[in-house]
Amino acid sequence: MQACVLVRALPGKVLKVLEGVRAVKGVVRAFLVYGRYDIVVFVEAADYDSVKRISGEINALKGVKSTETAIEG
């Protein structure tokens, strides 16, 4: 199962958040973007519960303002 997590970071924390996101197990790619979101994260997981866990772990990182997760079923 694949998902895309869109991350908004607090001002001045984007690079630190990106570093933390890349360390999360299940993250395949993560990169900076300009616009509404600061970081786009691509995730691969076994099931919905795993996607939920990964998304929650990203959302809990220090410096994260908010996340939105789109799941490819």
N, C-alpha and C positions, 0 to 999 in steps of 0.2 A: 504494500500500500504506500502511496506517495502523498505528500502534503506540502503546501507552501505556507510558511509562517511569515507574516508581514509585521515588522517590528518598528515601533516608535521609541526612540531613546531620549533621555533627558539631555538638555543642552550640555555640550562639552564631554559627554560620556559615550559617544557613538563608537569610537575605536575600541574602548575598553569592553563595551557590550559585544561588539563584533568578535573580539578575542574570546570572550566567554561563550558565545553562541557556537563558535567553531569547535569548542571543546566538548560540547554536549553529544553523547552517544546517540547515533541515529541521524545526525546532521550530515548531509552529503555535500552541500555547497552553501556558502553564505557570502553575500557581497553587499557593499554600500550602494545606495541609490539616492537620487535627489528627488524631492517632491513630498508627497503626503507621508511616506514612510522613509525610514532611514536605512533599514537593512531588510533584504529579502533572503529567506532561508528555505532551502529545499531539504526535505526530510524523507527518509525511507523507514518504514516500520512494518511489523508483522500484522498489526490489527489496529482498530480504533482506539483501544485502551492504551496502546503503546504511543500512538500519535498524541493522545491526550496528555500522557505523561511527559513526552518530549516538549510539547507546547507549554505545559505548565512549568517545566524546568527552565525554559527560555524566559517565560514571563516573570519568573522569580529572580532572575539575575539582577544584581544591583545595577541601577542606571536605566533599566527598562521602564518606560512610561506605560506602554500598552502593546498588545499583540492581537492579530487576527489570523486565524488559521483556516485555510481552504483545503479540504480533503478530496483527493481523487479516489473515488470508491471503486 
